[in-house]
Amino acid sequence: MIDPELLATLCCPACRAPLTPKGPDRLLCGGPGCGLLYRIEDEIPILLVEEAIAPEDRPRGLDS
């Protein structure tokens, strides 16, 4: 899981909205109209827009 202090400083690189944890290895953008899902590898968030999963591309159950 990601450090809470680090999480408090992170934002979505696409829209600058806050990110919230989704399970142990994902961060979800809370921005209206955005909703990108970023992965976490070895406690390091991978905040690359081109590697994020868009809401319409997510498998069922990954966004809940």
C-alpha positions as CSV (number, residue, x, y, z in Angstrom):
1,M,0.0,0.0,0.0
2,I,1.1,3.5,-0.6
3,D,2.3,5.9,2.2
4,P,-0.6,8.1,3.3
5,E,1.6,11.2,3.3
6,L,2.7,10.6,-0.3
7,L,-0.9,9.9,-1.3
8,A,-2.0,13.3,0.1
9,T,0.4,15.1,-2.3
10,L,-0.5,13.1,-5.4
11,C,-2.9,14.2,-8.1
12,C,-3.9,13.0,-11.5
13,P,-1.5,14.2,-14.1
14,A,-4.3,14.5,-16.7
15,C,-6.7,16.7,-14.8
16,R,-5.1,17.5,-11.4
17,A,-7.9,15.9,-9.3
18,P,-7.1,13.9,-6.1
19,L,-6.3,10.2,-6.3
20,T,-7.8,7.6,-4.1
21,P,-6.6,4.0,-3.4
22,K,-8.5,1.2,-5.2
23,G,-7.3,-1.9,-3.6
24,P,-3.6,-2.5,-2.9
25,D,-2.2,-1.8,-6.3
26,R,-4.4,0.9,-8.0
27,L,-5.1,4.7,-7.7
28,L,-8.3,6.1,-9.0
29,C,-8.7,9.7,-10.2
30,G,-11.8,11.4,-8.7
31,G,-12.0,14.1,-11.4
32,P,-15.3,14.6,-13.1
33,G,-15.1,13.2,-16.6
34,C,-11.6,11.7,-16.0
35,G,-11.7,8.6,-13.8
36,L,-8.3,7.2,-14.9
37,L,-6.9,4.3,-13.0
38,Y,-3.2,4.2,-12.3
39,R,-1.2,1.2,-11.1
40,I,1.1,1.0,-8.2
41,E,4.3,-1.2,-8.5
42,D,6.5,-1.9,-5.5
43,E,4.8,0.9,-3.6
44,I,5.6,3.4,-6.4
45,P,2.6,5.0,-8.3
46,I,3.0,4.9,-12.0
47,L,1.4,8.2,-13.0
48,L,1.8,8.0,-16.7
49,V,-1.4,9.0,-18.5
50,E,-0.5,6.8,-21.5
51,E,-0.3,3.8,-19.2
52,A,-3.5,4.6,-17.2
53,I,-6.7,2.6,-17.7
54,A,-9.6,4.7,-18.9
55,P,-13.1,4.0,-17.5
56,E,-14.3,2.6,-20.8
57,D,-11.4,0.3,-21.1
58,R,-11.6,-1.3,-17.6
59,P,-12.7,-4.9,-17.2
60,R,-15.9,-5.3,-15.2
61,G,-15.3,-5.1,-11.5
62,L,-12.0,-3.3,-11.7
63,D,-13.5,0.1,-11.0
64,S,-15.7,-0.9,-8.0
